[in-house]
């Protein structure tokens, strides 16, 4: 079981992404709560996202992905129970939400099924905290696997997160180094171009210096 989550500032584009994305072989709204548009999904997303608040990220998006093989055996009741477990862990019980089921082929060509849930995090004007969310989702994952009889999967803990962050920074540093090496190679192979650019910069600076001198003379008069 893999659960991913991120807070959002709005729900713009969520209806199109979740229900009109051609990469999905099937997209189905499983549940809508807290809107009056049960039959019009686009308006339901608009109403869910229509909130005036001082909070920067008043929405939460979560995807729930059972391990391969177990996803196809999930019943509608189990999918909704998995949403309920996440709600209980994150203190979102009763909050407005939309649940969408996706099915599409994996890299092996076999169909894979998962669900997406968008919640509104504001309750009575206050923002429901997302502190310790990663830990709480790991506990939710364990609860689902135990309750549904799924094989245990590796927990994504703080160490994994730290490794992922370090790898990301290393790749960014490698990208900057590659750009510098490419620029140095270009300068070595095409000194004429580099020299022309340097001359152009020098001419521009010379003009600016001359303009500054003339401006200062005007002030002295």
C-alpha positions in Angstrom: 0.0 0.0 0.0 1.3 3.4 -0.9 -0.3 6.6 0.3 0.8 10.0 -1.1 -0.4 13.4 0.1 0.1 17.1 -0.5 -1.6 20.3 0.6 -2.9 22.7 -2.1 -3.7 26.4 -2.4 -6.7 25.6 -4.7 -8.3 22.9 -6.8 -7.9 24.5 -10.2 -7.5 21.8 -12.9 -8.4 18.9 -10.5 -11.6 18.1 -12.3 -9.9 17.9 -15.7 -6.9 16.0 -14.3 -8.9 13.4 -12.4 -11.9 12.9 -14.8 -10.8 13.9 -18.3 -7.2 12.7 -18.4 -6.9 10.3 -21.4 -4.1 8.3 -19.7 -6.8 6.7 -17.5 -8.7 3.8 -18.9 -11.4 4.5 -16.4 -12.3 7.4 -14.1 -15.2 7.2 -11.8 -16.5 9.5 -9.0 -17.1 7.2 -6.0 -18.3 9.7 -3.5 -19.1 13.4 -3.1 -19.7 15.0 0.3 -20.3 18.6 1.3 -21.6 20.0 -2.1 -25.0 20.2 -3.6 -23.9 19.1 -7.0 -24.0 15.3 -6.7 -24.7 14.8 -10.4 -22.5 17.6 -11.9 -18.9 16.7 -11.0 -17.4 19.8 -12.5 -19.6 22.0 -10.4 -19.0 19.8 -7.4 -15.2 20.5 -7.7 -15.9 24.2 -8.2 -18.0 24.4 -5.0 -15.5 22.3 -3.0 -12.8 24.8 -4.1 -14.9 27.9 -3.6 -13.7 29.1 -0.2 -12.5 32.5 1.0 -9.8 32.1 3.6 -6.6 33.6 4.9 -5.0 30.2 4.9 -2.5 29.6 2.1 -3.2 25.9 1.5 -6.7 25.0 2.6 -7.0 21.7 0.6 -5.4 18.3 0.8 -5.0 15.8 -2.0 -4.3 12.1 -1.2 -3.8 9.1 -3.5 -4.2 5.5 -2.1 -2.4 2.8 -4.1 -2.7 -0.8 -3.0 0.2 -3.1 -4.0 0.0 -4.9 -7.3 -2.6 -7.6 -7.3 -4.4 -6.3 -4.2 -5.8 -3.3 -6.1 -7.9 -5.4 -8.3 -9.4 -7.3 -5.4 -10.5 -4.1 -3.5 -14.3 -3.8 -3.2 -16.1 -0.4 -3.2 -16.6 -0.8 0.6 -12.9 -1.3 1.1 -12.0 1.7 -1.0 -14.3 3.8 1.0 -13.1 2.3 4.3 -9.5 3.3 3.3 -10.7 6.9 2.8 -12.3 6.7 6.3 -9.1 5.5 7.8 -7.1 8.4 6.4 -9.8 10.8 7.6 -9.6 9.5 11.1 -5.8 9.7 11.2 -5.7 13.2 9.8 -8.7 14.6 11.7 -10.7 15.2 8.5 -13.9 13.2 9.4 -16.9 15.0 8.1 -15.0 17.5 5.9 -16.2 18.2 2.4 -14.5 15.8 -0.1 -14.6 14.2 -3.5 -13.3 10.6 -4.1 -12.3 9.5 -7.6 -11.3 6.0 -8.7 -8.7 5.6 -11.5 -7.8 2.6 -13.5 -5.0 2.5 -16.1 -2.4 0.1 -17.5 0.9 -0.1 -15.6 4.3 -0.5 -17.2 3.7 -4.2 -17.6 0.4 -3.6 -19.5 -1.7 -4.9 -16.6 -4.5 -2.7 -15.3 -3.8 -0.9 -12.0 -6.4 0.8 -9.8 -6.1 3.5 -7.2 -8.1 6.4 -5.8 -7.7 10.1 -5.3 -9.3 12.1 -2.6 -9.5 15.9 -2.3 -10.5 17.4 1.1 -11.2 20.9 2.3 -9.1 21.5 5.4 -10.8 24.5 6.8 -13.3 23.9 9.6 -15.2 26.7 11.3 -12.6 29.2 9.9 -9.6 27.2 11.3 -7.1 25.2 9.3 -6.9 21.5 10.3 -3.3 20.8 11.1 -1.1 18.7 8.8 1.6 18.2 11.4 3.2 14.7 11.5 1.2 13.9 8.4 3.8 11.5 7.0 3.9 9.5 10.2 0.1 9.4 10.4 -0.2 8.2 6.8 2.3 5.4 7.5 0.1 4.3 10.4 -3.0 4.5 8.1 -1.2 2.3 5.6 -0.4 -0.3 8.2 -4.0 -0.3 9.4 -5.3 -0.8 5.9 -2.9 -3.6 5.1 -3.9 -5.4 8.4 -7.6 -4.9 8.0 -7.7 -5.8 4.3 -5.3 -8.8 4.6 -2.7 -7.2 2.3 1.0 -8.1 2.5 3.0 -5.5 4.4 5.0 -3.0 2.3 8.0 -1.0 3.3 7.3 2.1 5.4 8.4 5.4 3.9 10.1 6.8 7.0 12.2 9.9 7.8 15.4 8.2 6.6 13.9 7.5 3.2 12.7 11.1 3.0 16.2 12.4 3.9 17.8 10.1 1.3 15.3 11.3 -1.4 16.1 14.9 -0.5 19.8 14.3 -0.7 19.6 12.6 -4.0 17.5 15.5 -5.4 20.1 18.1 -4.2 22.9 16.0 -5.7 21.2 15.9 -9.0 20.6 19.6 -9.0 24.3 20.2 -8.2 25.3 17.8 -11.0 23.1 19.8 -13.4 24.7 23.1 -12.4 28.1 21.6 -12.8 27.3 20.2 -16.2 26.1 23.6 -17.3 29.4 25.2 -16.2 31.4 22.5 -17.9 29.4 23.0 -21.1 30.0 26.8 -20.9 33.7 26.3 -20.4 33.9 23.9 -23.3 32.1 26.3 -25.6 34.4 29.1 -24.5 37.4 27.0 -25.3 36.1 25.8 -28.7 34.6 29.2 -29.8 36.7 31.9 -28.3 35.6 34.3 -31.1 32.0 34.2 -29.9 33.0 34.6 -26.3 35.3 37.5 -27.1 32.5 39.3 -29.1 30.2 38.9 -26.2 32.8 40.3 -23.8 33.5 43.2 -26.1 29.8 43.9 -26.3 29.6 44.0 -22.5 32.6 46.3 -22.3 31.1 48.7 -24.8 27.8 48.8 -22.8 29.7 49.5 -19.6 31.7 52.2 -21.3 28.5 53.9 -22.6 27.0 53.8 -19.0 30.2 55.3 -17.5 30.1 58.1 -20.1 26.4 58.8 -19.4 27.2 58.9 -15.6 30.0 61.4 -16.2 27.7 63.7 -18.2 25.0 63.4 -15.6 27.5 64.4 -12.9 28.7 67.4 -15.0 25.1 68.6 -15.3 24.7 68.5 -11.5 27.9 70.5 -10.9 26.6 73.3 -13.1 
